[in-house]
Amino acid sequence: MYKGKKIIALVPARGGSKAVPYKNIKILCKKPLIAWTLDLVKEIPEIDKVVVSTDDVNISIISQHFGAVVIKRPESISGDHALAIDVVKHTIDALKEQKETYDIMLYLQPTSPLRSKKDIYDCLDLLIGNNQGHTAVATFSEAELNPIRAWVLEETSAKTFIEKANPFLPRQKLPKTYQLNGAVYALFLNEINENTEQFFGNQLGGINIPKERAVDIDEEMDFLIAELLMEKRLNDHKKHEPLE
């Protein structure tokens, strides 16, 4: 429990992945990818329960080995077009069958292994403090491409994505824009019902985190980048460990 709120962490991890086969349990710096998320939440004692939603037996075995409770996900919400909100609703229903209730859900994708405990606490603090009426909080990072510089190609005709935008403005004159990075989502569960279409609710709060903690693994190149950044983090940690 954190600041009077009972918290569950949900780690969604389906078996199918076309760009990187078995991505969620592919080895990253000597551990299955999902283990980086599961080991991180173990370091946060205020999280009351950790569950993994998966359709895959191998992911289930590995998740349980790293301390998570597994909720078997039905095939109907396990395909390429499965929506996050459907996974959240299925998890809530499964918990209700066990007569378990929680105030806040942390939705932590295993494809964001570089998030930190600080990122999670910052999201929880903003949500629970709730000075602006947020129904959910998510992590953002500076956008890789400013929409002012984006284009649309219609066959061989090019036009700016934003009508009448000047894509040749110098970077210093462009407004700062941000994108969801998927590292952390925190949401009040009482905002979710059978008619909810997305779990952000009506008032989404945002926490800005640096790009080096915001890598979202979707393709093989993302995996290589994450591995380099994780190795650097581990080496930096070793350098700062006290000598015995």
Buried (B, 14 or more C-beta within 10 A) or exposed (E): EBEEBBBBBBBBBBBBBEEBEBBBBBEBBEBBBBBBBBEBBEEBEEBBBBBBBBBBEEBBEBBEEBEBBBBBBEEEBBEEEBEBBBBBBBBBEBBEEEEBEBBBBBBBBBBBBBBBEEBBBBBBBBBBEBEEEBBBBBBBBBBEEBBBBEEEEEEEEEEBEBEEBEBEEEEEEBEEBEBBBBBBBBBBBEBBEEEEEEBBBEEBBBBEBEEEBBBBBBEEEBBEBBBEBBEEBEEEEEEEEEEE
